[in-house]
Amino acid sequence: MKLFHGNIENGKVEIHPEEQQHILKVLRMRDGDEIFVTDGKGNLAKGNLTFEGKKVLLEVAEIQYNLPSFSTRLHIAIAPTKNIDRIEFFIEKATEMGISEITLIQTDKTERKNLNIEKLRKQSIAASKQSLRFHFPKINDLTKLSDFMKSINTEKTFIAHCDESFPRIHLNEIQKMDEVSFLIGPEGDFSPKEIHDLSSLNIKAVSLGNQRLRTETAGIFVAAWNYFLES
């Protein structure tokens, strides 16, 4: 399946301009080639390519609407790493394993303050297409932890930290839910004050095992845990 990103509305399909350029200049596809187009919202179109000069069109053969996604909506709020390659790797792998939403959070110990969010979103879309996902995850702007805490469902939110002075449950003790959120801290973990503030909201803390995992590894571990529950 050759999957591309585009708009699907009222039975009409428009391939995104960047995808059109990729089809023309990189893939050098031909008139009549069969492709699939998704809008990342659960809709999928099948058809054949037609060309009008430098414009790439789709002669639609079939459209499927509201295709099912993963049964659990997983949201991971994670501090961006100093080395941006590591958080990009997390986003790519978590996307492949069905994450629904990612929020980059700014904590007391977060070193990276600036992010190219649009680049991260494009990488997530690329990973979605590669893994044949028809629901693209939402990638939120960098958000202060204090602001993020104002909008969370405390009963369905967990924090992964390494402070053994606070009680923690094991990840495998969490039952499957329709939606669940995890907070994962930066290099050096959340600060004691942050952990105390989150605990005061009755947010349960989880242990991800005996080893101390890097930030992006912890995020991938949680995504893989959820993916396993889906299988």
MARVEX-339896 format. One record per residue (C-alpha): residue number from 1; x negated, y, z; residue in three letters. Coordinates in pm, whole numbers. Layout:
N
NODE   n      X      Y      Z res
NODE NUM      X      Y      Z ALA
...
END
This chain:
231
NODE   n      X      Y      Z res
NODE   1      0      0      0 MET
NODE   2   -139    340   -104 LYS
NODE   3      9    577    156 LEU
NODE   4      9    956    133 PHE
NODE   5    149   1243    336 HIS
NODE   6    431   1462    211 GLY
NODE   7    775   1609    277 ASN
NODE   8   1089   1399    245 ILE
NODE   9   1420   1582    254 GLU
NODE  10   1760   1539     93 ASN
NODE  11   1636   1260   -131 GLY
NODE  12   1346   1470   -262 LYS
NODE  13    977   1405   -206 VAL
NODE  14    697   1657   -226 GLU
NODE  15    338   1538   -191 ILE
NODE  16    126   1773     18 HIS
NODE  17   -115   1993   -186 PRO
NODE  18   -429   1843    -27 GLU
NODE  19   -303   1495   -108 GLU
NODE  20   -234   1600   -467 GLN
NODE  21   -594   1718   -502 GLN
NODE  22   -717   1389   -356 HIS
NODE  23   -505   1191   -603 ILE
NODE  24   -631   1396   -898 LEU
NODE  25   -998   1458   -824 LYS
NODE  26  -1107   1174   -596 VAL
NODE  27   -886    875   -667 LEU
NODE  28   -827    972  -1031 ARG
NODE  29   -493    795  -1032 MET
NODE  30   -287    763  -1348 ARG
NODE  31     64    836  -1460 ASP
NODE  32    294    557  -1347 GLY
NODE  33     78    438  -1054 ASP
NODE  34    288    325   -759 GLU
NODE  35    238    501   -425 ILE
NODE  36    416    548    -94 PHE
NODE  37    472    879     82 VAL
NODE  38    559    937    450 THR
NODE  39    647   1256    631 ASP
NODE  40    514   1122    960 GLY
NODE  41    864   1141   1108 LYS
NODE  42    964    782   1034 GLY
NODE  43   1067    826    671 ASN
NODE  44    901    646    379 LEU
NODE  45    937    696      4 ALA
NODE  46    824    464   -274 LYS
NODE  47    779    571   -633 GLY
NODE  48    556    627   -933 ASN
NODE  49    326    917  -1005 LEU
NODE  50    393   1170  -1278 THR
NODE  51    172   1467  -1364 PHE
NODE  52    257   1819  -1477 GLU
NODE  53    -76   1984  -1540 GLY
NODE  54   -249   1999  -1201 LYS
NODE  55     71   1923  -1013 LYS
NODE  56    132   1569   -890 VAL
NODE  57    495   1458   -864 LEU
NODE  58    667   1143   -747 LEU
NODE  59    938    970   -944 GLU
NODE  60   1128    830   -645 VAL
NODE  61   1241    469   -659 ALA
NODE  62   1342    419   -295 GLU
NODE  63   1352    606     36 ILE
NODE  64   1374    444    378 GLN
NODE  65   1485    666    664 TYR
NODE  66   1432    639   1040 ASN
NODE  67   1193    347   1036 LEU
NODE  68   1127    208   1386 PRO
NODE  69    829    320   1589 SER
NODE  70    670    174   1901 PHE
NODE  71    923    109   2178 SER
NODE  72    716    295   2439 THR
NODE  73    638    662   2388 ARG
NODE  74    282    696   2520 LEU
NODE  75    149   1043   2603 HIS
NODE  76   -214   1083   2709 ILE
NODE  77   -336   1414   2850 ALA
NODE  78   -714   1405   2827 ILE
NODE  79   -996   1650   2887 ALA
NODE  80  -1203   1718   2575 PRO
NODE  81  -1558   1588   2595 THR
NODE  82  -1865   1808   2556 LYS
NODE  83  -1959   1604   2248 ASN
NODE  84  -1658   1654   2021 ILE
NODE  85  -1735   1335   1827 ASP
NODE  86  -1629   1132   2130 ARG
NODE  87  -1283   1289   2160 ILE
NODE  88  -1237   1259   1783 GLU
NODE  89  -1313    887   1815 PHE
NODE  90  -1051    858   2090 PHE
NODE  91   -787   1034   1881 ILE
NODE  92   -855    811   1582 GLU
NODE  93   -836    485   1777 LYS
NODE  94   -542    588   1995 ALA
NODE  95   -352    686   1680 THR
NODE  96   -415    344   1528 GLU
NODE  97   -276    182   1844 MET
NODE  98     49    376   1845 GLY
NODE  99      7    673   2077 ILE
NODE 100    294    922   2044 SER
NODE 101    144   1239   2188 GLU
NODE 102   -194   1376   2294 ILE
NODE 103   -253   1688   2502 THR
NODE 104   -605   1822   2544 LEU
NODE 105   -626   1953   2900 ILE
NODE 106   -858   2209   3053 GLN
NODE 107   -964   2106   3404 THR
NODE 108  -1202   2247   3665 ASP
NODE 109  -1491   2047   3519 LYS
NODE 110  -1404   2071   3149 THR
NODE 111  -1712   2205   2971 GLU
NODE 112  -1568   2242   2622 ARG
NODE 113  -1338   2543   2601 LYS
NODE 114  -1289   2571   2224 ASN
NODE 115  -1136   2314   1991 LEU
NODE 116  -1049   2299   1624 ASN
NODE 117   -701   2158   1682 ILE
NODE 118   -609   2159   1313 GLU
NODE 119   -910   1940   1235 LYS
NODE 120   -806   1696   1508 LEU
NODE 121   -452   1687   1370 ARG
NODE 122   -580   1611   1021 LYS
NODE 123   -796   1329   1158 GLN
NODE 124   -492   1186   1335 SER
NODE 125   -289   1197   1012 ILE
NODE 126   -573   1024    827 ALA
NODE 127   -583    750   1093 ALA
NODE 128   -204    716   1073 SER
NODE 129   -215    661    697 LYS
NODE 130   -504    418    726 GLN
NODE 131   -313    208    981 SER
NODE 132     18    243    793 LEU
NODE 133    194    443   1064 ARG
NODE 134    506    630    957 PHE
NODE 135    532    827   1283 HIS
NODE 136    238   1065   1330 PHE
NODE 137    139   1150   1690 PRO
NODE 138    182   1503   1816 LYS
NODE 139   -148   1675   1900 ILE
NODE 140    -97   1968   2138 ASN
NODE 141   -314   2274   2185 ASP
NODE 142   -566   2293   2468 LEU
NODE 143   -359   2337   2785 THR
NODE 144   -457   2425   3139 LYS
NODE 145   -396   2137   3377 LEU
NODE 146   -195   2367   3604 SER
NODE 147     38   2449   3313 ASP
NODE 148     66   2087   3207 PHE
NODE 149    169   1988   3559 MET
NODE 150    476   2213   3537 LYS
NODE 151    641   2007   3264 SER
NODE 152    567   1645   3354 ILE
NODE 153    806   1373   3464 ASN
NODE 154    637   1269   3787 THR
NODE 155    809    929   3795 GLU
NODE 156    661    834   3458 LYS
NODE 157    319    999   3491 THR
NODE 158     -3    843   3621 PHE
NODE 159   -350    980   3680 ILE
NODE 160   -665    778   3616 ALA
NODE 161   -946    891   3845 HIS
NODE 162  -1245    741   4027 CYS
NODE 163  -1195    882   4377 ASP
NODE 164  -1161    576   4601 GLU
NODE 165  -1050    787   4899 SER
NODE 166   -708    810   4734 PHE
NODE 167   -487    500   4699 PRO
NODE 168   -476    360   4346 ARG
NODE 169   -280     86   4177 ILE
NODE 170   -413   -131   3898 HIS
NODE 171   -303    -47   3546 LEU
NODE 172   -147   -392   3506 ASN
NODE 173     93   -320   3793 GLU
NODE 174    276    -63   3582 ILE
NODE 175    594   -197   3425 GLN
NODE 176    682   -134   3061 LYS
NODE 177    876    192   3019 MET
NODE 178   1046    379   2737 ASP
NODE 179    799    663   2793 GLU
NODE 180    486    701   3004 VAL
NODE 181    214    965   3047 SER
NODE 182   -144    933   3167 PHE
NODE 183   -387   1201   3278 LEU
NODE 184   -756   1134   3211 ILE
NODE 185  -1022   1369   3340 GLY
NODE 186  -1349   1503   3203 PRO
NODE 187  -1707   1393   3255 GLU
NODE 188  -1745   1412   3631 GLY
NODE 189  -1377   1330   3690 ASP
NODE 190  -1101   1554   3820 PHE
NODE 191  -1197   1776   4113 SER
NODE 192  -1080   1671   4463 PRO
NODE 193   -838   1966   4463 LYS
NODE 194   -686   1859   4132 GLU
NODE 195   -642   1503   4256 ILE
NODE 196   -484   1632   4577 HIS
NODE 197   -248   1862   4386 ASP
NODE 198   -140   1582   4154 LEU
NODE 199    -96   1343   4446 SER
NODE 200    120   1601   4623 SER
NODE 201    361   1573   4330 LEU
NODE 202    389   1199   4405 ASN
NODE 203    204   1111   4086 ILE
NODE 204     55    766   4130 LYS
NODE 205   -314    710   4066 ALA
NODE 206   -436    411   3865 VAL
NODE 207   -761    220   3851 SER
NODE 208   -888    107   3512 LEU
NODE 209  -1116   -159   3658 GLY
NODE 210  -1444   -189   3847 ASN
NODE 211  -1657    -10   3588 GLN
NODE 212  -1666    368   3558 ARG
NODE 213  -1545    442   3207 LEU
NODE 214  -1634    742   2995 ARG
NODE 215  -1350    983   2923 THR
NODE 216  -1284    864   2568 GLU
NODE 217  -1326    498   2670 THR
NODE 218  -1064    541   2943 ALA
NODE 219   -825    693   2688 GLY
NODE 220   -879    410   2441 ILE
NODE 221   -839    155   2722 PHE
NODE 222   -496    295   2814 VAL
NODE 223   -390    307   2448 ALA
NODE 224   -500    -55   2404 ALA
NODE 225   -312   -158   2720 TRP
NODE 226      7     -5   2582 ASN
NODE 227    -53   -159   2239 TYR
NODE 228    -90   -501   2403 PHE
NODE 229    247   -456   2580 LEU
NODE 230    404   -384   2241 GLU
NODE 231    277   -708   2086 SER
END
